[in-house]
Amino acid sequence: MQQLNLLLTSLPDGLLLGFVYGLAAMGLTLIWGVMNVINLSHGPIITLGMFSTFFIYTRLGLNPYIGVLPIALVGLLLGILIYTAAVHRVINGPHLSSLLATFSVNMIIIGLGTAALTTSPYNVDFSAGSFKLGNATILGTRIIAAIVTLAFTGGLYLFLYRTRPGKFIRAVANNRAAAELMGVPSTRILALSFGIGTMLAAVAGGLIATFFPFSILSGSGYELKSFVIGVLGGLGNPIGALFGGLILGILEGIIPAFIESSWVPVIEFVLFIFILLVRPSGLFGAKK
Amino acid sequence: MKRSSTILTIVLILGLLLAGCGGNPPTEKPPEPAAPTQVESSVPAQEQPTTPPQPKEVTVVIGFTSSLTGAQEVSSKRQVNGLNLWMQQVNDAGGIKLSDGTVVKFKAVTYDDESNKERVQELYTRLITEDKADFLISPYSSGLTAAASIIAEQNGKIMITAGAAEDDAYKTGNTSLFQLYTPGSQYLLSTVDMLKTLDPSAKIAIVHENDKFSTAVVEGLKPYLAEQGFEVVLEEGYASDTTDFGPIINKIVDSGATVLLGGGHYPDGSTFARQLYERKAGLKFISLLVAPADSKFPELGEAALGIATSSQWELSATHTPEEAAALGKEFYGPTGQEFAVAYETMTGDKPTYHVAGGYTAGLILQKAIEEADSVDPEEVRTALEAMDIFTFWGGVKFDISTEAHGLQVGHDMVVAQWQKNEVGELKRLVIWPADVATIQPLYPIPSP
């Protein structure tokens, strides 16, 4: 009974955190789905989003949520820049080439970030209040982050299914050669896709900064979670990533109710291997 | 003839231009250094026999790594700042003068260990074999120090360990390690003594980082809590990179605990404190390791209020010559106030115990060299083993038994808590032991 009570207390927390995990993973899985590139610069981009929120809040004195749209825009442009500078030339090469290219971007961002910001922890001392739901304390920051995530997910869905560039992205993801024959400007569409992927990662980072302290090295943990979520939801399926994120968030919320919390990553990665073995297309299917 | 002289002129001009550009060819003879005899010749001949012999100067190389990046960055930088201040002061004062007239000065050789154990071992090997370090100072944190201590011991190099409280390294037959900090197993005992007077019926939750140091602290804490009759209602470890403490806080609340003892290092401790506040955990007392002892901690704002920590040293309860005299011990080095003023002048920041530890590590090496009247490692080792002194840091005495050689046995902890002063500023104040406390404990801590 006590553990059931603890489980119910931890569930909403995990669920709300899962929304943001899902948003971060959506960016990774979109890039994989469209261009078969595993973006190893995903973690540092999340961290850049965190620092953007920090500077917006502490240096400019603005509400951190005002920064969401500028962070999204900068994330989009940064992604297009990374694609153009590092990924485009190797996109038709073996997977290892694009993997190493994005890993290099990862190292560059971490190196520059360490030089400029050190690896000291930073903290956005912002509170959006809290309220009690039964025994659970629900934090305002997590509610807002979940709403922002839903807004971005809805926006992404509409963009992919209701706009011309979105349809182009889906066409390129399905069959790039055929799309090019139909006149789709694939290079620009790939750059746009990479930009949207990094935009989602940066926004997720900006929201996470309102929950937890962070340092320039914090992104790697969220990058690993994004891989697990991508596999859960189906690599290449951005909407599935949201559900994958919710599953991971719930697991992180409820596992510590039964066993020591340091077992959480062990269970997450056992699940990762299990899904890869028994359902490689993910729980919610992946791109064909 | 005219043509050849024109060519010669052009070659000469080009040659002059090249020379003017500083592009000396490798074969060119380098400029000769000023001959020592020139200095001697300026001295009048009749004065030469009366010139006293110049004292021999020895430069002792102190090798250590610092975590300029990674998880230990904040505390490690402070420790290194303290050590650098000591070195600067002793060198500026003309070094240590031995009885044979030798002047000993110090030089630091250091690398960034990136808070990484593998890197620590590689770098300490380099410090010993390539940089020829004479003495070593440990990196910050028990985990990194355990890695470095293996290399120091293998090479028989004396290592003063600062910023490392874990006990195990001294119980494996090592003879080259000398611990400055109070051992981890005794870290929270003063806090338990205080709780015994404040609230003997407190229910304790122990939640700690799963690392060497924090685990050693908890291993020392549990039997003492049982001995003092406290009920432990929850014991939980967490990974060093934990960011979401929500589920753990839910467990603490669910367990009915009234007091939380635990934590680990700065990143996790500051995150834990913030989330305890956000989630209104409703605990009467919270004591976390390391993080609340840092001057960055009040950046958490209201979340810092009431959080206590066991501290190796606090300026407001610094140890004094009078205290040493009362114990019949020698007081060595500057007073706490002198040290704090020098540190603030150097960095503009107030010293934490990490800084004081780094400074004292150098200070006790200085004292050992003075006592040994030599820089010979064996004689310095003997002097360290015989050491029983007081500094502003407190007592310094090492266990010299074979079971725990080098373990610190002369130093005591204080308990400090973040409280607001009369103008509402957060200050870390000493609340225990009662004889050095500057304020009463805030118990229970106010609810958010």
Interface residues (C-beta under 8 A of the other chain):
Chain A: Q2 N5 L6 T9 S10 D13 G14 L17 T114 T118 T119 S120 P121 N123 D125 S127 S130 N135 A136 T137 L139 F211 F212 P213 F214 S215 L217 S218 G221 E252 G253 I254 I255 P256 A257 E260 S261 S262 V264 P265
Chain B: L68 T69 G70 A71 E73 V74 S115 N210 E236 G237 Y238 A239 D241 T242 T243 D244 G246 P247 I248 N250 K251 V253 D254 Y266 P267 S270 T271 R274 E278 R279 K280 K296 E299 L300 G301 A303
